[in-house]
Amino acid sequence: MKFSVSSSELLKQLQVAGSLTAGANPVLPILEDFLFEVENNKLTITASDLET
């Protein structure tokens, strides 16, 4: 699958999602990653700290 996105808009949204995992448990490195989902021309970026 290919998709296009503005790099500045992507960076802005990654910073928002990344703020959720700032200071996350360093024992679980998976918490430093993002999940990208594209459906119906919509990109959803998900991050978790396992608390909220």
Secondary structure, DSSP 8 states (H G I E B T S, - for coil): ------HHHHHHHHHHHHHHHTT--TT-GGGG--EEEEETTEEEEE---S--
